[in-house]
């Protein structure tokens, strides 16, 4: 594919894979939007391979070969074209934008943790995982939006936002993760709150699970607040897009916390009309955050 075809295919990937991120990406200028789509295409593929999913949705296929992802990503970092959409999308992005390779490798490390059946022992372990699977993506997105690789403080705040998003995801997806044989709740938290290690969703201990979920969403809000310190460094339209995405994910976390024991009966989402309603207040926030 040429660049135009790659961007179009990557745009379809994000449109179907994440309605929230697709909406937020429409607020970028065209160049940034296209580069964000190229990055998302590769990240989505890595996630799908690790989880045995298609565009984030469960399928009957087995979990894929993370080692192959690591190999092909290494070839792209070496300047090769591999002829596979997600990797060629990443290669096109790297040809245009100075995304440090350490963030790309860090992101793959997160999927390796999942493929090895890793579970966190404490909060620091959980946050390390969240950095790999989402914080590193925040750093890459910041560079795509124009932050220089040497602006480490701003990149750290971008990482905080990615971590906040992942913590909200974990709180929302406790049932789905359990059914997939995964648990991202730190062992220390499980013991402290009296949850069953083998089945944290046991109905007779649902109150304890609610307490743990609220701990996750509170931590997410703390990281989101920290991330706001770096927003002023972004161009205006990038600020608007980031703040819109943050508001959507913040709403997911708050909804999980407010639903209590019923939070996992259906997947918590933010309706499209509510997302659209966020655009005006985030526009005002973006203007004030200069």
Secondary structure, 3 states (H helix, E strand, C coil): CCHHHHHHHHHHHHHHHCHHHHHHHCCCCHHHHHHHHHHHHHHHHHHHHHHCEECCEECCCCCCCHHHHHHHHHHHHCCCCCCCHHHHHHHHHHHHCCCCHHHHHHHHHHHHHHHCCCCCCCHHHHHHHHHHHHHHHHHHHHHHCCCCCCCHHHHHHHHHHHHHHHHHHHHHCHHHHHHCCCCCCCHHHHHHHCCCCCCCCCHHHHHHHHHHHHHHHHHHHHHHHHHHHHHHHCCHHHHHHHHHHHHHHHHHHHHHHHHHHHCCCCCCCCCHHHHHHHHHHHHHHHHHCC
